Amino acid sequence: MMFFALISMAEGLTYLSTEDFKNKVCYYDLTSGLQPEWKYIGDKPCLIDFSTTWCGWCKKLHPILEQVAKEYEGLVYVYTLDAEKEPEIAALFGVRSYPTVIFCPMEGSPSVAQGYRELDYWKEAIRSYFGIEK
């Protein structure tokens, strides 16, 4: 069995592989042929950034999400994944444009934000979706 560790990226973003997603966010099994049921399994809410290496807006967004990860350390996980390397997860969420960020609350359904946004947007979104004030 191969072990996939969560790899911490510079400044607080954590890279998420498919195995990490199944262990930290939501376990799913596509072999049944049924649509997986959403059940967040993390111990804090999270943001999942779907990006690609060639996306200019993604590259511009990463420093902002790194700042969010620092400011909300211990309160919110901030994950990133390369949608081209992890296409199964991107397909589960219907991600077709980049950057796309998924908000995963402790309970309830995830929400989606698409495109580049400034820091103030992310702070307000965390307050609105997760009820966390800074």
Secondary structure, DSSP 8 states (H G I E B T S, - for coil): ------EE-GGG-EE--HHHHHHHT----GGGSS--------SS-EEEEEE-TT-HHHHHHHHHHHHHHHHTTTT-EEEEEETTTSHHHHHHHT--SSSEEEEE-SSS--EEEES---HHHHHHHHHHHH----
